[in-house]
């Protein structure tokens, strides 16, 4: 038996033991709110302080993450939670005056970035709740032959849209 073998095993064990910390070190930390516009349509983590929880008349809730000193014009990020997600989100008032980490897809509304809070697991790195496209749900039915979309530049066939090509 070679005297190097125990050292090789020891090195291999050390590498295996450090692998999780190497993977963790490689992960990017959360963004701050003013960085979100550069990440539209990406699933990211954002760290933000909740200054206010605003309840709209229709049941939509907004988490204001801009300080009171920030003007509305300079506030470029907010978190929105819809009434249909109230049960899966929980009490949003408990987030007031807390610094949170939220994971979700960045969207834009009138030049501002937002993340939809649809599941309280998003506050712990979890995924957003799946919401089917309402237009797709409404238009996809057996009554209309199972067509999910109306083709404006072709006809619907068994395997999708068949486009009408015009000659040159």
C-alpha positions as CSV (number, residue, x, y, z in Angstrom):
1,X,0.0,0.0,0.0
2,X,1.4,3.4,-1.0
3,X,2.0,6.0,1.7
4,X,0.3,8.5,-0.5
5,X,-3.1,6.7,-0.5
6,X,-4.2,8.1,2.9
7,X,-3.4,11.6,1.8
8,X,-5.4,11.2,-1.4
9,X,-8.4,9.9,0.6
10,X,-8.0,12.8,3.0
11,X,-7.9,15.3,0.1
12,X,-10.9,13.7,-1.5
13,X,-12.9,13.9,1.8
14,X,-11.9,17.6,2.3
15,X,-13.1,18.4,-1.2
16,X,-16.4,16.6,-0.7
17,X,-17.0,18.3,2.6
18,X,-16.3,21.8,1.1
19,X,-18.5,21.2,-2.0
20,X,-21.7,22.6,-0.5
21,X,-20.0,25.7,0.7
22,X,-18.4,26.2,-2.7
23,X,-21.9,25.9,-4.4
24,X,-23.4,28.3,-1.9
25,X,-20.5,30.8,-2.4
26,X,-21.2,30.7,-6.2
27,X,-24.8,31.9,-5.8
28,X,-25.5,35.5,-6.4
29,X,-27.0,37.5,-3.5
30,X,-30.3,39.2,-3.8
31,X,-30.8,42.4,-5.8
32,X,-31.8,45.7,-4.3
33,X,-35.0,47.4,-5.6
34,X,-33.2,49.9,-7.9
35,X,-31.5,47.0,-9.8
36,X,-34.7,45.2,-10.8
37,X,-35.5,47.1,-14.0
38,X,-32.3,45.6,-15.5
39,X,-33.7,42.1,-14.8
40,X,-37.2,42.2,-16.4
41,X,-38.7,38.7,-17.1
42,X,-36.1,37.1,-15.0
43,X,-36.7,35.1,-11.8
44,X,-34.6,36.9,-9.1
45,X,-34.3,37.4,-5.4
46,X,-34.9,41.0,-4.2
47,X,-34.1,42.3,-0.7
48,X,-36.3,45.2,0.3
49,X,-37.6,46.9,3.4
50,X,-41.5,47.2,3.6
51,X,-42.4,50.7,4.6
52,X,-46.1,50.5,4.0
53,X,-48.8,48.0,3.1
54,X,-51.5,49.6,0.9
55,X,-54.8,47.9,0.5
56,X,-56.8,48.8,-2.7
57,X,-60.6,48.7,-2.8
58,X,-60.5,45.6,-5.1
59,X,-58.5,43.5,-2.6
60,X,-55.1,44.0,-4.3
61,X,-52.3,44.7,-1.8
62,X,-49.2,46.7,-2.5
63,X,-46.0,46.5,-0.5
64,X,-44.3,49.9,-0.7
65,X,-40.6,49.3,-0.5
66,X,-39.5,52.9,-1.2
67,X,-38.6,55.0,1.8
68,X,-40.9,58.0,2.7
69,X,-38.1,60.3,1.5
70,X,-38.2,58.8,-2.0
71,X,-40.5,60.6,-4.4
72,X,-43.1,58.6,-6.4
73,X,-41.1,59.5,-9.6
74,X,-38.0,58.0,-8.1
75,X,-39.6,54.8,-6.8
76,X,-39.0,52.2,-9.5
77,X,-40.1,48.9,-7.7
78,X,-43.0,47.6,-5.8
79,X,-44.5,44.2,-4.7
80,X,-48.1,43.4,-5.5
81,X,-50.4,40.7,-4.2
82,X,-53.8,40.0,-5.6
83,X,-56.9,39.1,-3.6
84,X,-57.1,35.6,-5.1
85,X,-53.8,34.8,-3.4
86,X,-54.7,36.0,0.0
87,X,-54.9,32.5,1.6
88,X,-51.6,31.4,0.1
89,X,-49.8,34.7,1.0
90,X,-51.0,35.2,4.6
91,X,-51.1,38.3,6.6
92,X,-49.1,41.0,4.7
93,X,-49.4,43.4,7.6
94,X,-46.8,41.2,9.4
95,X,-44.3,42.2,6.8
96,X,-44.6,45.9,7.7
97,X,-41.3,47.5,8.9
98,X,-39.5,44.2,8.0
99,X,-36.6,43.7,5.6
100,X,-37.7,40.8,3.3
101,X,-36.2,38.6,0.6
102,X,-38.7,37.8,-2.1
103,X,-38.2,35.6,-5.1
104,X,-40.2,36.1,-8.3
105,X,-40.3,37.1,-11.9
106,X,-39.7,40.8,-12.5
107,X,-42.5,42.5,-14.5
108,X,-42.9,46.1,-15.6
109,X,-45.9,48.3,-15.2
110,X,-45.8,51.9,-16.4
111,X,-42.0,52.0,-16.3
112,X,-41.7,50.5,-12.8
113,X,-40.6,47.0,-11.9
114,X,-42.7,44.7,-9.8
115,X,-42.8,41.2,-8.4
116,X,-46.1,39.5,-7.7
117,X,-46.3,37.9,-4.3
118,X,-48.6,35.0,-4.8
119,X,-47.2,32.5,-2.3
120,X,-45.6,33.0,1.1
121,X,-42.9,30.5,0.1
122,X,-41.5,33.2,-2.2
123,X,-40.3,34.9,1.0
124,X,-38.1,31.9,1.7
125,X,-36.8,31.3,-1.8
126,X,-39.8,29.3,-3.1
127,X,-41.6,29.6,-6.4
128,X,-44.6,31.8,-7.4
129,X,-48.0,30.3,-7.5
130,X,-49.0,29.2,-11.0
131,X,-51.8,31.2,-12.5
132,X,-53.1,30.1,-15.9
133,X,-53.5,32.7,-18.5
134,X,-57.2,33.8,-18.2
135,X,-57.5,34.4,-22.0
136,X,-56.3,30.8,-22.6
137,X,-58.6,29.3,-20.0
138,X,-61.6,31.3,-21.3
139,X,-61.0,30.4,-25.0
140,X,-59.9,26.8,-24.7
141,X,-62.9,24.6,-24.4
142,X,-64.7,21.7,-26.1
143,X,-67.4,24.0,-27.3
144,X,-65.1,25.8,-29.7
145,X,-63.3,22.7,-31.0
146,X,-60.5,22.9,-28.4
147,X,-58.8,25.9,-30.1
148,X,-56.8,27.9,-27.6
149,X,-56.3,30.8,-29.9
150,X,-57.9,32.3,-32.9
151,X,-55.5,32.4,-35.8
152,X,-55.5,35.8,-37.5
153,X,-53.0,34.9,-40.2
154,X,-53.9,31.3,-40.8
155,X,-56.3,28.6,-39.9
156,X,-56.2,26.2,-36.9
157,X,-55.4,22.6,-37.8
158,X,-55.0,19.5,-35.8
159,X,-51.5,20.3,-34.9
160,X,-51.7,24.1,-34.6
161,X,-51.8,27.1,-36.9
162,X,-51.4,26.6,-40.6
163,X,-50.1,29.8,-42.1
164,X,-51.3,31.2,-45.4
165,X,-48.3,32.1,-47.4
166,X,-48.7,34.7,-50.1
167,X,-46.7,34.5,-53.4
168,X,-44.1,37.1,-54.1
